[in-house]
Amino acid sequence: MSTPYVRRVSALERYSLVLNRLYRYHVDGILEGEGEVDAKQLQQAVTRAAAANTAIRVRFRGLLVWSRWVDSGIAPQVHLLPLSDWDGSSENGADFLRQRLDERGGGPIADVLVVPCRDGKTRIVFRTLHAAIDGRGFLHWVSEVCRAMRDEPLQGSDSRLTDLDIQARYADEIPEEPAAEPTACIPVLQPAAKDQRGELDFIWRRVMIDHSVAQLLPRSAIFLAEWARKQQAGPVGFTIPVDYRGLRTDEMGIGNLTGYVRLTVPEGATTRQLMVQLGQRLKAKADCRQFPGIKMLFWLPVWYMLRQLKKKVDDVLHEVSPALPTGGIVSMGQVNADTYSFPGFKAGMLYGIPGAVGKLNVVFLNYPDFTVISFSVPASYNHDGQLDALTAAYVNHFQASGITS
């Protein structure tokens, strides 16, 4: 008899629970295509995929440093929604996306929504709690469900690794650096005045470029840095997630196996300079460097951290300070739509909704003949259409560039 799946909750995952209670901190993605999807058949596939990847069935258990993700034996549930006017390019018309997955009381960390839409598309929304899963784990999960729908063998995963486990492996290989205050980075967009911001809300936009773009991560960083400096002068820096799978470990875990590095974008930076900078930081294993004092999070109750964060979140999100960089840029790599097709459903694309955190988040996936990019910001950064202007200019820039992989 196999040992039940149990994985400790890492310190970063505990803080992700705080962010989720502050607003909604998910890894959500939309599988868009044509065809009718039988919700009962999809539920059977989800159940089969979950049995092979039990980390998707976990529930939160325990307190403080003793917290664990424990297999409940219950697969994520599939929900068929009524016919919708939603076009899949923003939060508009999709109030169901505002529902928050909540681990309290043993709540699930994932579910699946089938949304038939009036534009002729079927959109399957895979929702997952970021505290229990990361972007690469999400892609694995969606792929497994689609394999199950095609009745193919599943890859499966039973990894119990956490980000802290990986970081501990490489702790002795990280060079010592003098402690330094993080740079106070300017935002890409200008927010509404403080008395006009209202309740905290995040919005997102999905755009497309009709070709694959080479080195889109550094090119996006340069474009966004130049846009930011149109608003005000100052340093620009982006958080770049680093997937540990295949780089620091051979295990295919669903949980949070991600490190982070800061990409600094000087004025006049070139793509080559930024790629060299990233390469140097990866070589120095900067992605494995733990945040100062992160292990203290094991000993702080989530409710207490939330209370402390609420006091300062408005200033953190809207002021130039060392607390948050200019934004985050996430490359989900090269994918193919056929990976997500199954009998009765022809996939057009899978794309992500960036996590509702920080001043700006950008997530993109490169397909063989197009690129899909999603942007997310607090609503206060679009009070005068700033995000819409930015995304339009971004598409025009890369569409006209003709830069292909």
N, C-alpha and C positions, 0 to 999 in steps of 0.2 A: 504494500500500500504506500503510495507516494505521500511525502510530507506536505501538508496544506501550505499554500502560498502565503508567506508573510514577508513584508519588507518594512524596514524602519522608515519613518518619516524624517527626511533630512531637514536641516535647519532652514535651507532656502525654501523647501516645500512648506514649512510652517509659516514662513513669511508670505508665501503665496496664498495661504488661507486667509491671512489678514487682508491682502489686496482684494480677494474675492468677496469678503464681507464689506469692504469699503464700497465696492461697486459690483463688478462681475469680471473675474479673471479666468477666462476660459482659453482653451485652444480649440477653436471652432473652424470647421471647413465646410464648403459647399460643393457637392458633386452635381454638376449640371449636365443634363443631356436630354435625349428624346426617347419617349417610350413610356408605357405604363408599368409601374412597379407594384407588384403584389405585396402588400405590407406583411401578410402572414408568411409568405415565402422569404421575405427579407428578414423577418424575425427568426426564422429557422436558421438562416445563414449567420446572423449575428450571434445566435446562441452557439452554433458550432464554432465560429471563430473565437468567441469568448472562452470556450472550453479549452482551446489550444493556446490561449493567451490570457491566463487567469488574472493577470495584473489589471485587466480592464473591468474585472468584477469586484474589485476590492472596496472595502468600506473603512472609514477612519475609526480607529480604536485607541484608547489609552490617553494619558495625560503627559504633557511636557516631554522630557527626554525619553519616556517610555512609550510614546506614540508609535503606532504601527498602521500600515495598510494591510488589511487581512481579507483574504478571499471569502466572499459571502456565498459563492456558488450561484449567484443570481446574475444572469446576463443583462446587459443594457437593454432597455425596452424601446421598441419601434412604435412611433405614433404617426398615424395618417391624418394629415390636416386637411381642412376643406379647400376647395379651389380658391386660389389666391391671385391678387393683382400684382404681387411682388415681382420685380424684374431682376432681383439677385445682384444688383449693383450697389446697393447701399442698405442702410437700416430702414429706409422708408418703406412702409407697407409690410413690415415684418416684426410686428409687436411680439410675436412668439420668441424672437431671439433675445428679448429682454429678460426672459425667465432665467433664473440663476440656479445652477447646480450647487447644492449646499450639502456639505459633508456632515453637518450636525444631525444627530439622531439617526446616523447610519444611512444617510442618503447616498444615492448612486453617484459615481464619478463620470458617467457617460450615458448618453441616450442618442436616439436617431429619429429625425423628423422627416417624413416624406411629404413634400409640398408640391402638388400639381398646380401649375400656374397658367393663367389665361394667355400668356404669350406662346403657349405650345410646349414650353419646357417643363421637365420634371426636375425639381431640385431636392436632393437628399442632403439634409443638414446633419453632419456628425458633430455633436457637442461633447466636449470633454473638459474636465476640471484641470487647470494648469498645475495645481498643487500635486497632482498624481500622474501627470503625463506631459511630455514635451512635444515639439514639432515633429521630430523624426519618429517618435513613438506613435504619434497621430497618423502619419503617413503609413506606417506599418499596419496599424489597426484598420484603416480604410481598405488597404490592399488585401488584407486577410478576409474581410467581409466580401469583397468582390470575388476573390478566389473561391470562397464558399458558395457564392451565387453561381459560379461556373462549375461547381462540383469538382474543383481541383484540389490536390494535396495542399495542406496549409504548412507554412513555415514554422509557426508556433514560437513561443518564447516563455521561459520560466525564470528569467534573470531576476535576481534580487539585489543587483547592484544599485547604489545611489551615487549621486554626484560627489558626496563626501568620500565614498570609498575610492573613487578614481583619484581625487585630489590627494588623498593620503598616500596612494601608491607613488606619486611623483613629488611628494613634499621635499624630499632630499635633493631633487634635481633642479629645483627652482632657485635661481640666484638671488642672493640677498639684495634688497633695494632699500634705500633710506625712505622712511615714512614721509609722505608728502600729501598735502591737501589736494583733493581733486580739483581740476580746473573748473571754474564757473563758466559754463557754456551758454551761449545765446540760443534762443529757440529759432526754428525755421519761420514760424508765423507769429504775428502779434495778437495777443488775446484781447478780449473785451475788457473794458474797465472793470474794476473790482465790484462796483455796485450794479453791474449789468450781467454778471456771470450766471446767476441763478444756481439751481441745484447741479451737482456734479453729474455730467452726462458725457458719454463718448459716442462719436459718430464715425462711420467708415465709408470709403468709396473704393469701388473696384474699377480698374481701367485695363485696357489691352493695347498691345503693340503688335502689329501684324507680321513681326518676324522675331526670331530669337536674337537677343542682344549679348554680345561677348562682354565679359567683365562688368556685368550690370551692377554688382555691388559697389565697386569703387567709383564707377561712373555716376551712380545714384548719389553717393556720398558727396561727390564734387558738385553735382547739380544742386542738391539741397543746401550745401554750404554756401554756394553763390547766392541762392535765393534768400537764405538767412541774412547774409551780409547786405542785401538790398534794404533790409529793415533796420539793421543796426550793426555797428562794428563790434568785433569781439571774437574770441576763440570758438571753434566748432568741434564737437566730438560726438561720435556715435557708438552706442553699444552694439557689438557684433557677437551673436551667439556662436559657440563652437561645439559642434556635435562630437562627443567622445567616441561614438561608435565607429570602428574602423580606424580611428586615430589613436585613441588611448586604450581601447578595449576591443576584443573581437565579439563580445556578447551583444545580442540584439535585445536590449531591454526596452520596455514600453515606458518606464518611469523617466524621471528627469535626469538624463545623462548628458547635461549640457554645461559647458563653462562659458565664461564671458571675457571679452577683451574690449578695450577702448581704442577706437580708431580716431586719431586726431587728423583734422583736415586743414592744413595751413592754406593761406591765400595762394592761389596759383598752383595748387597741388596737381600732379599728374596721376593717371591711373597706375602707372608703373611705380611711382613713389609710394602710393597707398598699398599696393600689393606687396612691395618690399617691406613696408612697415608691418603689415599683417604677418608676413612670413617670419620676420624677426621675432615677433611676439609669440608666435606658435612655437618657434624653435626654442625660445626661452621658457616654454610651457607656462606662459603668463595666464593662459586659460585655466590652469589648475591652481592658481593662487587664490586662497580663500579670502573673503572679505574680512577686514579686521573686526574681531569680536563676534563673528557670525555664530560661534557655538553658544554664545549667551542666549541666542534665540530658543535653544532647547529648554531654557529655564524660565521663559517669560510666557505667561498665558496669552492665547490669541486675543482674548477680549481686552487685555491690558495693552498689547501692542496696537490694537485697533484704536483704542481711546487716545493713545499718544499720537498716532498718525493723523487722526481727525483734526487735531489742534493745528496742524501745520500743513495739511495737504494742499490747501488753496495756494499758499505761498510757494510750496515746492513745485507745483504744476505750472505756475504762472510767472514766477520771478526768476531772474538770472541768479543762480546759486550753484554751489558745488554739489548739491544734493542729487540733481539729475542732469544728464548730458543733453545735447540738442535733440536726440532721439535714438531710435533703434532701427537697424536694418537687418532683415532676415532673408537669406537666400535658402530656399527649400530645394534647390538643385534642379537637375534635368529630369523631367518626367514625360510620360507618353499617355495620351488619353485612352488608348486601348487597354491599359492596365486596369482601368476602372469600368470597362464595359462588361456586360453580361447578357445572357439571353433575354430579349425583350427591352433592353435598355442600351442605347448607344451614347456613351459618355462624350461630351464635348470638352469638358475641362473640370479639374478640381482646383479650387482656390481657397485661400485662407481669409479669415477675418482676424486682423491683428489684435493682439491682446489689449484690453482696455487698461493701459497703464502708461505713464510717462506723457511727454509733451507731443510726441509724434512716433508712430511705428509704421514701418513699411515692410511688407512681406511679398516676395515674388516667386513665381515658378516659371521656369523656361520649358516650353514645349518645342518640338522640332521646327515648327513653322509659326509660332507666335509666343508671346510672353504675357502673362497675366500678373498684375500688380495691385495690391490692396494697401490703402492708407487708413490710419486711424488716428484721431486726435480728440482731446476734450472738445465738446461742442462750443466752448468759449473761444476756440481758435477758428471758428467759422461763422462768427456773428455777423460778418459782413461779406461772407462768401470767400474767405481767404483760402480754405482748403480746396474748394472747387476751382479757384483760379490756379492754384498750385498744380493740381492734378491735370488740368487742361494743358498747362505749359509743359509739364513733364512729358505727357504723351506727344505733344507737338515736337518737342526737342528730340526724343528718341525715335519717333516715327520718321522724322526728316533726316535723322543721322544716317539711317541705312546700315548701321553697324551690326553685323551678324556674327554669329559664332563660327 
